[in-house]
Amino acid sequence: MRPVFLFLIVFFVVLQTEAQTYSIVDSRAIKLFQEGEDLTLSRQYDQAIEKYQAAIAREGSFLEAYVKASQLMITQGKLKEAEEIALTGKGKLSGKNATAKHVADFGWLFSNLYLKQGKFTEAYRQFQEVDPLFDAAFKKSMYYNEMKVQMDFLGQELGDVRSIAKEKLESPLNEFQLQYFPVLTADGEQILFTKRDGTGNFDKEDIFTAYLDENGNWTKPQSLAQTINSPFNEGTCSVTADGKILIYTSCDAPDSQGSCDLYIAYKMNGDWQRPTNMGTRVNSRSWDSQPSLSADGRILFFSSNRRGGYGGNDIWYTVRQNDGSWSDAKNLGSIVNTPKDEISPFIFFNNEILFFASDGHQGFGGMDIFLSRVERGDFQEPENLGLPINDHLEQVALFITAKKDYAYYTELTNEEKENDRSLLYRFKFPEEIYLGENLTVTEGKVFNAKTGQPVDATLSLVSLTNDSTLYQFQSDGRTGDFLMLYPENAVSGLYVEKKGFLPKIYNVERDKIQNVKDLKVELTPVASGEAFVFENVFFDFDKFDLKPESLTSLHRLQKFLLENANVNILISGHTDNIGNENYNQTLSLQRARSVQKFLVEAGLHPGRVLVEGKGDKEPLVPNSSPENQALNRRITIKIL
């Protein structure tokens, strides 16, 4: 942020002239004023204000002294006092003192004062009123140009002010002196936040959590886990959509790489395992903090002031590799990052919108919240969230639920007879700010079809359009529980896989598994004679050429055979009862051979992938409706 001294120059430059002249002639008052200027240049602001006030006391119409005293009070944050003395001075603008220069001086003063007070309409109107009075030389200065850009921005934003009703989260939340940086799981039933008992050096940070009970009320917050909270500080955390991977910040721990590092912990069989430092590929010798995990934990965004960035604090990211390690952290680039500060990233649940706080992009003052959308793999020009989400104060973090209904944030308060507090708030997120298509949640269990025991399987939601993984989650090995997110309009398949088991494949739209609370997934152990329906393999009507949307399932079958090197399979083609028996028999065999051809060309031995055509002889369900006929048109895989 800009030093106070530079901020003062913004004010003073408008008053510079080739030869200083004053609105009064009293030499003693002028001498006091000049002493105030000298004290200002040496940054003795309180003493300077006293000199300006002494000059005013001697000569009540000394306009320049009113302006300078008010300016210094603004820099000190004494906005009420600044406004009082500025209004008094403006009241002296009459007669010979009401020159264009003096009107411009006070117009510049009040434009800045109103900005600092968050009175944006007044600031805009004041600037428009006096703008014609500024001389040509001043209009070439960077200070004027910055103000002009700010006012043009306000002119656009003031016509689009949204209505926001904030609400403080009710007890038993907000019972601590300080609680901040709230995050929630995708189902909205667990909240995590950083808790601190005070602002002293020995008031430590811990991560606390609460759950929604059956009546929709939050439970009393508790420490997240003994394995997570330690004698050191743990704060600013992020969790995956299912709440099973946690990344948080810890400062000055014995194994830290720098001042603050990122740590990762996994929830296994219902318990948080001991966290580990994310290592030198992610952490640096500098400040690394404020993590935001993508919904499935495959990408991590965070803020750091390490070398190699564009400004003070920048947004960086790292990607989880197939072996569970993390890639070398990379800077997010100059579209998002600026020569100033970017902090508090939050990647929305659809992995397509990044929120962050910045004082480097055009805003209302201080840190504002921005969003950048991902299009064709690249982050786009950030958008300011506008009034009143942003204002003249510091906005540093925002968390928006997967349902897009509420935005959670922290608000600082300084209540009378109380120490400073930070409390958790929320507001209805404006529908006008587009967050992409709706997301739905499915919860359920994965278990062994033979024993009923829970299975820790991998669940992958894959776009059948381009064979890209949208989300990937794990089921809990102790309970079998899992959570999955679904973009509303995606053409997708759900693949449930575990080495040693046959895969379970769903067509999300046809099988209607979105927004289900108790989806039961049975995985069958690999054994001779066992079979499964090979879903999401598509052919055009009356043809046997594989459509491009089949690639996801074909790649998954190839992976299954590579993981189970001793398994041979029989690929069976099936049709509905439309057409004659011989024709259906031939078509079903040709379709099975298309799958076989793909696998052989991918490197599998032909002897491992046999084929047969069943025609319409073995329907899954009666061919009594178009929906049933669609189910009977299928490929099945049998273990030999």
VEXKE-369055 format. One line per field, with one value per residue (C-alpha): x, y, z. Coordinates in Angstrom, 3 decimals, padded with zeros to 6 digits. Example, Ala and Ser with C-alpha at 12.3 -4.5 7.8 and 13.67 -1.06 7.14 Angstrom:
// residues 2
xx <- 012.300, 013.670
yy <- -004.500, -001.060
zz <- 007.800, 007.140
END
This chain:
// residues 640
xx <- 000.000, 001.068, 003.158, 001.553, 004.184, 003.334, -000.345, 000.310, 001.931, -001.317, -002.993, -000.282, 000.550, -002.620, -001.473, 001.951, 002.477, 005.524, 005.446, 003.501, 000.749, -001.710, -005.276, -004.054, -001.277, -000.618, 003.107, 002.939, 000.169, 002.095, 005.219, 003.247, 001.901, 005.398, 006.632, 003.783, 004.924, 008.474, 007.156, 005.018, 008.045, 009.865, 006.747, 005.999, 002.306, 000.842, 003.173, 002.409, -001.347, -000.751, 001.062, -001.734, -004.336, -002.281, -002.183, -005.989, -006.409, -004.415, -006.126, -009.537, -009.717, -006.413, -007.790, -004.511, -004.110, -007.582, -006.768, -003.377, -004.655, -007.576, -005.319, -003.032, -005.991, -007.205, -003.836, -004.066, -007.529, -009.168, -011.926, -014.492, -012.047, -010.815, -014.339, -015.095, -012.076, -012.575, -016.192, -015.143, -012.551, -014.979, -017.320, -014.671, -014.831, -016.472, -015.675, -012.107, -011.190, -013.552, -010.969, -010.923, -007.700, -009.161, -012.376, -010.247, -008.160, -011.244, -012.809, -009.734, -009.749, -013.398, -013.094, -010.381, -012.180, -015.433, -013.535, -011.949, -015.366, -016.957, -019.284, -018.786, -021.740, -020.591, -017.002, -018.073, -020.281, -017.647, -014.985, -017.237, -018.024, -014.444, -012.743, -013.034, -011.182, -007.948, -005.186, -003.634, -000.328, -002.041, -004.159, -000.951, 000.147, -000.132, -002.128, -004.851, -004.917, -005.265, -008.138, -009.780, -009.630, -011.077, -013.948, -014.696, -014.830, -017.233, -019.393, -019.904, -020.351, -022.736, -025.483, -025.237, -025.377, -026.838, -028.850, -026.966, -028.371, -025.572, -026.265, -023.977, -023.786, -025.720, -024.500, -022.811, -020.675, -018.953, -018.351, -014.592, -012.924, -011.484, -012.745, -011.992, -011.496, -014.572, -014.805, -017.558, -017.875, -019.933, -023.013, -022.921, -023.049, -019.556, -017.847, -014.157, -012.526, -009.465, -009.972, -007.812, -008.382, -006.801, -004.335, -001.373, 001.834, 000.962, -002.635, -002.285, -004.329, -006.147, -008.566, -012.069, -015.094, -018.851, -021.601, -025.231, -027.513, -030.802, -032.632, -030.368, -028.453, -024.688, -023.157, -020.731, -017.370, -014.620, -010.923, -010.636, -008.305, -005.419, -003.312, -003.880, -003.788, -000.440, 001.480, 002.221, -000.187, -002.572, -004.821, -006.289, -007.307, -008.986, -010.753, -011.953, -015.664, -016.004, -013.955, -011.309, -008.216, -007.086, -004.408, -003.639, -001.032, 001.375, 003.979, 007.390, 006.966, 010.206, 010.004, 008.980, 010.803, 010.142, 008.084, 004.748, 004.308, 001.489, 000.743, -001.465, -003.471, -005.771, -008.850, -008.661, -011.198, -012.860, -009.738, -007.358, -003.864, -000.779, -000.093, 003.068, 004.860, 004.155, 007.873, 010.150, 008.271, 005.353, 006.754, 009.568, 011.760, 009.151, 005.540, 003.262, -000.323, -004.069, -004.575, -007.573, -008.018, -010.074, -013.209, -011.521, -008.102, -006.208, -005.164, -004.008, -003.975, -002.250, -000.699, 003.042, 005.526, 008.369, 010.743, 009.701, 006.333, 004.900, 004.386, 004.389, 001.992, 000.962, -001.338, 000.555, -000.649, 000.496, -001.025, -001.283, 000.422, -000.808, 001.572, 000.174, 003.121, 002.732, 004.262, 006.609, 004.540, 003.997, 002.929, -000.608, 000.576, 000.066, -003.645, -004.421, -001.257, -000.161, 002.771, 000.742, -000.856, -003.101, -004.164, -006.859, -007.603, -010.785, -011.406, -015.143, -016.477, -016.797, -013.031, -013.867, -013.928, -011.174, -011.985, -009.198, -008.501, -006.342, -005.345, -003.672, -006.765, -009.183, -011.344, -013.084, -010.168, -007.873, -008.376, -011.372, -012.707, -012.368, -013.166, -011.401, -013.126, -011.360, -012.030, -010.261, -007.804, -006.785, -007.745, -009.529, -009.377, -010.565, -014.006, -014.669, -017.615, -018.965, -020.913, -021.732, -019.692, -016.688, -016.459, -013.837, -012.660, -010.525, -012.258, -009.850, -011.673, -014.915, -016.209, -019.253, -021.187, -021.501, -025.219, -024.298, -026.795, -024.571, -021.216, -019.374, -016.814, -015.209, -016.018, -013.871, -015.706, -014.597, -017.530, -017.736, -016.177, -014.829, -011.529, -011.329, -013.280, -013.591, -016.884, -018.293, -020.992, -022.828, -025.105, -027.206, -024.885, -026.283, -027.730, -026.633, -023.004, -022.908, -021.129, -021.672, -024.203, -025.673, -023.921, -025.663, -024.292, -024.594, -023.685, -023.539, -021.452, -019.181, -019.089, -018.022, -020.900, -019.896, -019.148, -020.910, -017.676, -016.845, -014.376, -012.001, -012.565, -011.757, -014.778, -014.151, -016.662, -015.545, -016.835, -017.789, -017.508, -013.735, -012.618, -011.533, -011.857, -014.174, -013.895, -012.173, -012.946, -012.224, -014.701, -013.904, -012.304, -014.028, -017.546, -017.581, -018.976, -018.360, -019.492, -019.597, -020.353, -022.160, -022.359, -026.026, -025.704, -022.527, -022.637, -020.726, -019.969, -019.210, -016.486, -016.032, -012.773, -010.634, -007.798, -008.974, -012.617, -014.684, -015.368, -018.851, -019.853, -022.805, -024.232, -025.054, -027.995, -029.650, -029.141, -030.401, -027.767, -027.545, -028.719, -029.078, -028.390, -027.854, -026.450, -025.262, -022.396, -021.578, -018.126, -017.621, -014.211, -012.431, -013.194, -013.834, -017.425, -018.157, -019.441, -020.406, -022.228, -019.746, -021.567, -020.934, -019.938, -021.870, -022.723, -024.825, -028.140, -027.671, -023.848, -020.904, -018.328, -017.410, -018.431, -015.859, -017.873, -016.879, -013.202, -013.545, -014.921, -012.495, -009.534, -010.898, -011.231, -007.691, -006.501, -008.412, -006.732, -003.285, -003.807, -005.043, -002.471, -003.775, -007.349, -008.801, -012.228, -015.133, -016.722, -020.397, -022.537, -026.304, -029.133, -032.810, -035.532, -035.874, -034.952, -034.626, -032.658, -029.815, -029.251, -029.142, -026.725, -024.337, -024.619, -023.960, -020.841, -019.519, -019.944, -018.090, -015.293, -015.038, -014.236, -011.790, -010.058, -009.525, -007.932, -005.657, -004.506, -003.781, -001.291, -003.247, -002.703, -005.628, -005.864, -006.913, -009.964, -012.391, -015.735, -019.219, -022.511, -025.656, -028.121, -031.405, -031.270, -030.386, -032.290, -031.676, -035.297, -038.376, -038.291, -041.579, -040.609, -038.001, -036.254, -035.994, -034.818, -032.048, -030.939, -030.808, -028.509, -025.267, -021.793, -020.984, -017.583, -017.157, -014.069, -012.830
yy <- 000.000, 003.586, 005.287, 008.225, 010.587, 009.740, 010.057, 013.592, 014.503, 013.636, 016.349, 018.940, 018.827, 020.681, 023.642, 024.009, 027.155, 028.792, 031.448, 030.760, 033.286, 033.306, 034.340, 036.607, 039.136, 038.669, 037.840, 036.178, 033.820, 033.055, 032.275, 029.803, 028.201, 027.823, 026.269, 023.783, 022.912, 022.273, 020.011, 018.179, 017.495, 016.053, 013.940, 015.589, 015.684, 016.512, 019.488, 020.586, 020.549, 022.709, 025.265, 025.334, 025.751, 028.550, 030.278, 029.951, 031.286, 034.370, 034.841, 033.156, 033.505, 031.694, 029.198, 027.377, 026.561, 025.014, 022.824, 021.670, 020.922, 018.917, 016.962, 015.902, 014.804, 012.647, 010.916, 010.227, 008.727, 011.574, 011.943, 013.614, 016.321, 016.696, 017.286, 019.831, 022.002, 021.603, 022.770, 025.743, 026.697, 026.229, 028.628, 031.332, 031.014, 034.306, 037.625, 038.032, 034.664, 032.735, 032.403, 029.473, 028.267, 028.190, 026.542, 023.911, 023.399, 022.713, 020.613, 018.381, 018.207, 017.181, 014.701, 012.874, 013.250, 011.786, 008.887, 008.094, 008.272, 005.984, 008.779, 007.861, 009.777, 012.978, 012.405, 011.885, 014.967, 017.131, 016.107, 016.696, 020.157, 021.339, 019.370, 022.263, 024.522, 022.486, 024.038, 022.295, 021.557, 019.748, 017.692, 016.219, 014.896, 011.224, 012.227, 013.866, 011.003, 008.441, 010.425, 010.770, 007.008, 006.503, 008.897, 007.343, 003.971, 005.396, 006.847, 003.351, 001.601, 004.046, 003.092, -000.584, -000.712, -003.963, -004.521, -006.573, -007.588, -008.886, -011.067, -012.037, -015.791, -016.679, -018.235, -020.596, -019.160, -015.806, -016.540, -015.915, -012.523, -013.227, -015.661, -015.251, -016.838, -019.130, -022.042, -024.655, -028.104, -028.486, -029.749, -026.652, -028.819, -028.106, -024.776, -024.294, -021.046, -019.633, -018.826, -016.517, -015.304, -011.874, -009.694, -010.177, -011.946, -014.959, -015.320, -018.297, -019.300, -022.622, -024.119, -024.692, -026.358, -026.676, -028.758, -028.188, -030.254, -031.846, -028.583, -026.509, -024.901, -024.824, -026.950, -025.464, -024.958, -027.372, -027.683, -029.443, -032.160, -032.668, -033.818, -030.457, -027.818, -027.609, -025.226, -023.216, -021.123, -022.855, -020.671, -019.652, -023.089, -024.654, -027.999, -030.051, -030.201, -033.437, -032.120, -034.852, -032.889, -029.891, -027.344, -024.628, -022.038, -022.429, -019.843, -020.314, -024.073, -026.062, -027.643, -024.469, -023.346, -019.645, -017.316, -018.989, -022.303, -024.415, -027.802, -030.637, -033.266, -036.075, -037.414, -041.194, -043.576, -040.645, -039.254, -036.463, -037.824, -035.966, -033.011, -032.580, -029.538, -029.268, -028.953, -026.773, -027.312, -025.377, -023.386, -020.845, -018.909, -016.132, -015.789, -018.493, -018.410, -018.155, -021.453, -022.327, -025.903, -026.756, -028.740, -032.114, -031.078, -031.322, -027.635, -025.345, -021.546, -019.429, -016.017, -015.466, -012.601, -014.755, -013.623, -013.954, -012.262, -009.080, -007.160, -007.495, -010.443, -012.487, -015.440, -018.685, -022.215, -025.836, -029.044, -032.444, -035.155, -038.723, -040.006, -037.538, -035.122, -031.457, -029.662, -026.691, -023.622, -021.200, -017.579, -017.130, -014.394, -010.718, -010.918, -011.500, -010.250, -006.596, -004.532, -004.161, -006.903, -009.855, -012.019, -014.403, -016.506, -018.607, -020.977, -021.582, -025.152, -025.346, -024.704, -021.946, -018.755, -017.415, -014.774, -012.750, -009.448, -006.774, -003.148, -003.257, -003.458, -000.552, -000.445, 001.713, 002.063, -000.254, -003.963, -004.936, -008.382, -009.366, -012.427, -013.823, -016.368, -019.265, -019.453, -021.988, -022.679, -019.046, -016.560, -013.506, -009.826, -009.481, -008.050, -005.878, -007.270, -003.744, -001.899, -002.666, -005.905, -003.620, -000.168, 002.279, -000.147, -003.292, -006.363, -009.262, -012.574, -014.133, -017.710, -018.640, -021.859, -024.547, -023.767, -020.131, -018.910, -017.282, -015.540, -015.831, -013.306, -011.669, -008.197, -006.222, -004.331, -001.881, -001.888, 000.596, -000.683, -003.748, -004.667, -005.077, -008.127, -010.013, -011.809, -014.161, -012.784, -013.863, -012.341, -013.589, -013.655, -011.529, -013.630, -010.965, -012.044, -015.168, -018.118, -020.694, -023.480, -024.885, -027.631, -030.543, -032.886, -036.648, -038.464, -042.187, -045.193, -047.597, -051.155, -054.664, -056.390, -059.761, -058.839, -055.526, -054.016, -050.359, -049.760, -046.808, -046.325, -043.490, -041.719, -039.718, -037.494, -037.247, -035.085, -037.435, -034.556, -034.153, -036.953, -034.460, -035.197, -032.655, -033.924, -036.785, -037.866, -040.810, -042.805, -043.315, -046.675, -046.982, -045.921, -046.014, -042.446, -040.212, -036.900, -035.953, -032.665, -032.486, -029.499, -029.280, -029.456, -031.485, -034.675, -036.819, -040.275, -041.357, -043.983, -045.790, -047.734, -049.739, -052.078, -055.655, -054.776, -054.464, -050.795, -049.378, -046.974, -044.585, -042.319, -039.386, -037.991, -041.267, -042.911, -039.786, -039.903, -036.127, -034.689, -038.114, -038.406, -042.169, -043.588, -047.133, -048.259, -051.968, -052.994, -056.634, -058.258, -059.416, -063.105, -065.469, -065.330, -061.855, -059.235, -055.572, -053.306, -051.231, -047.878, -044.758, -046.556, -044.911, -045.836, -044.054, -045.706, -048.865, -048.425, -049.975, -047.153, -045.887, -042.260, -039.860, -039.708, -043.358, -042.542, -042.071, -045.558, -047.137, -045.561, -046.745, -050.330, -050.187, -048.982, -051.807, -054.441, -052.947, -052.961, -056.567, -058.174, -061.720, -060.897, -061.821, -060.582, -061.390, -058.376, -059.018, -056.850, -056.585, -054.954, -054.250, -056.167, -053.727, -055.513, -059.189, -061.627, -062.289, -058.595, -057.829, -060.687, -059.308, -055.702, -056.665, -058.639, -055.763, -053.371, -055.726, -055.990, -052.177, -052.206, -055.077, -053.204, -050.129, -052.205, -054.152, -050.976, -049.571, -052.407, -055.216, -058.783, -059.964, -063.148, -061.125, -059.525, -061.988, -060.991, -062.301, -060.934, -061.689, -059.755, -059.329, -062.699, -061.444, -058.244, -056.571, -055.453, -056.113, -054.205, -052.559, -048.901, -046.724, -046.252, -050.004, -050.578, -048.042, -050.016, -053.221, -051.660, -052.217, -053.720, -056.046, -057.182, -060.657, -061.910, -065.224
zz <- 000.000, -000.653, 002.122, 003.886, 002.516, -001.083, -000.243, 000.941, -002.350, -004.114, -002.073, -002.198, -005.888, -006.846, -004.765, -006.346, -008.391, -009.845, -007.113, -003.935, -003.239, -000.354, 000.325, 003.170, 003.730, 007.473, 007.555, 010.995, 009.898, 006.708, 008.750, 010.908, 007.732, 006.255, 009.506, 009.168, 005.652, 006.870, 009.626, 007.070, 004.868, 007.905, 008.660, 011.996, 011.248, 014.659, 015.056, 011.491, 012.187, 015.262, 013.111, 010.513, 013.247, 014.804, 011.424, 011.174, 014.720, 013.760, 010.403, 010.067, 006.283, 005.607, 003.029, 002.361, 006.065, 006.223, 003.219, 004.540, 008.055, 006.678, 004.343, 007.167, 009.281, 006.397, 006.204, 009.948, 009.577, 011.504, 008.922, 011.139, 012.256, 008.679, 007.429, 010.157, 009.387, 005.613, 005.869, 007.981, 005.402, 002.513, 004.278, 003.839, 000.041, -000.773, -002.345, -003.484, -001.946, -004.219, -006.997, -009.402, -007.783, -004.259, -005.450, -007.211, -004.044, -001.938, -004.696, -004.792, -000.991, -000.737, -003.605, -001.638, 001.682, 000.345, -001.204, 002.155, 003.832, 001.271, 000.103, -003.517, -004.963, -003.245, -004.354, -007.963, -008.023, -006.344, -008.839, -011.848, -010.493, -010.107, -012.882, -015.385, -012.923, -012.773, -014.859, -017.857, -016.108, -013.218, -015.605, -017.027, -013.628, -012.673, -009.587, -011.615, -014.095, -011.290, -009.816, -013.246, -013.767, -010.270, -010.988, -014.369, -012.584, -009.981, -012.714, -014.109, -010.763, -009.079, -011.500, -010.545, -006.736, -005.432, -002.307, 000.280, 003.676, 005.862, 008.879, 011.747, 012.295, 015.414, 018.644, 019.388, 016.560, 017.114, 020.791, 020.574, 020.440, 016.993, 014.360, 010.686, 007.253, 007.239, 004.768, 004.318, 002.801, -000.375, 001.458, 003.695, 006.813, 008.194, 008.751, 009.583, 010.664, 012.393, 016.074, 018.176, 021.719, 021.345, 019.480, 021.805, 020.815, 022.963, 021.744, 019.410, 016.398, 016.021, 013.509, 014.887, 013.311, 013.804, 012.169, 011.279, 013.506, 012.444, 013.215, 010.993, 013.869, 014.274, 017.013, 019.524, 017.783, 018.743, 017.968, 014.621, 015.901, 018.313, 015.385, 013.628, 016.380, 018.128, 020.430, 017.270, 015.191, 012.776, 010.662, 007.273, 006.072, 003.059, 002.671, -000.240, -001.021, 000.961, 003.909, 003.669, 002.622, 004.659, 003.823, 006.344, 007.312, 010.216, 011.152, 012.776, 013.264, 013.753, 010.276, 008.415, 005.275, 005.951, 008.121, 007.291, 005.470, 004.081, 005.644, 004.403, 006.289, 005.148, 006.855, 006.717, 008.188, 009.935, 011.644, 010.709, 010.156, 011.284, 008.924, 006.916, 005.572, 001.826, 001.161, -000.904, -004.187, -002.665, 000.274, 000.140, 002.556, 002.398, 003.542, 002.072, 003.296, 002.611, 000.737, -001.427, -002.618, -005.655, -004.813, -005.290, -004.006, -007.282, -007.523, -004.719, -004.953, -002.299, -001.672, -001.293, -001.251, -002.573, -005.277, -008.895, -008.525, -009.978, -006.733, -002.954, -002.526, -005.558, -006.210, -006.899, -007.635, -007.554, -008.962, -007.261, -009.301, -009.857, -007.173, -004.610, -004.742, -005.690, -008.661, -008.355, -007.460, -010.338, -010.420, -011.756, -014.110, -014.854, -015.699, -012.009, -010.289, -010.278, -008.931, -005.719, -003.562, -004.397, -001.453, -000.170, -003.262, -003.321, -006.220, -006.569, -006.525, -010.313, -010.721, -013.228, -011.126, -008.863, -006.242, -004.653, -002.887, -004.503, -004.216, -007.635, -009.836, -010.120, -007.019, -004.454, -002.057, -000.159, -000.877, -003.014, -003.921, -007.579, -009.645, -012.694, -014.915, -016.609, -020.344, -022.569, -019.756, -019.169, -016.455, -017.825, -016.853, -013.218, -012.469, -009.412, -007.408, -007.063, -004.381, -001.642, -001.486, -001.919, -000.362, 000.937, 003.649, 003.343, 001.910, 002.201, 001.781, 000.593, 000.561, -001.534, -000.983, -003.642, -003.877, -004.689, -002.097, 000.563, 000.714, 004.044, 005.230, 008.273, 009.521, 011.945, 014.664, 017.328, 019.695, 022.536, 025.774, 023.933, 022.370, 018.607, 017.434, 014.174, 013.569, 010.972, 008.665, 005.547, 002.899, 000.006, -002.971, -005.830, -008.638, -011.129, -010.648, -012.806, -011.190, -013.896, -014.087, -010.909, -008.995, -007.331, -004.690, -004.419, -001.225, -000.654, 000.257, -001.605, -000.337, -001.297, -003.091, -001.593, 002.030, 002.582, 003.912, 003.073, 000.235, -000.156, -003.876, -006.277, -007.752, -010.917, -012.663, -016.278, -019.105, -021.922, -024.364, -024.051, -021.680, -018.991, -015.277, -013.668, -010.081, -008.307, -004.735, -002.436, -000.405, 003.278, 004.024, 007.397, 006.449, 002.646, 002.638, -000.341, -001.808, -005.497, -007.271, -010.610, -012.986, -013.932, -017.711, -018.153, -020.225, -017.776, -016.492, -012.928, -012.617, -009.297, -009.240, -006.856, -007.762, -007.374, -008.101, -011.245, -012.044, -011.568, -014.335, -014.387, -017.021, -014.751, -016.672, -017.632, -014.244, -012.423, -009.688, -009.164, -005.858, -004.242, -000.509, -000.200, -003.439, -002.724, -004.959, -004.973, -006.175, -007.120, -006.506, -009.652, -010.149, -013.009, -014.203, -012.827, -015.278, -015.488, -017.891, -019.866, -019.758, -021.809, -025.010, -027.826, -031.409, -033.978, -034.802, -036.837, -036.873, -035.075, -035.248, -031.773, -031.161, -029.641, -026.388, -025.820, -025.240, -021.477, -020.875, -023.346, -021.550, -018.193, -019.481, -020.811, -017.377, -015.645, -017.830, -017.283, -013.489, -013.603, -015.869, -015.290, -016.261, -019.648, -020.694, -022.964, -024.646, -025.396, -027.642, -027.051, -028.988, -028.435, -030.287, -033.192, -036.444, -037.263, -035.168, -037.611, -038.249, -034.507, -033.963, -036.600, -035.382, -031.768, -032.764, -034.871, -031.945, -029.593, -032.173, -032.271, -028.535, -029.061, -031.891, -029.687, -026.916, -029.249, -030.983, -027.511, -026.963, -025.320, -026.532, -028.715, -026.650, -023.583, -025.227, -026.799, -028.325, -028.957, -030.255, -028.279, -030.406, -028.564, -026.773, -023.259, -022.488, -019.140, -018.969, -021.141, -024.445, -023.531, -023.874, -025.610, -022.251, -021.691, -025.240, -024.637, -021.567, -023.610, -026.237, -024.349, -024.067, -021.169, -019.907, -018.383, -016.545, -018.037
END
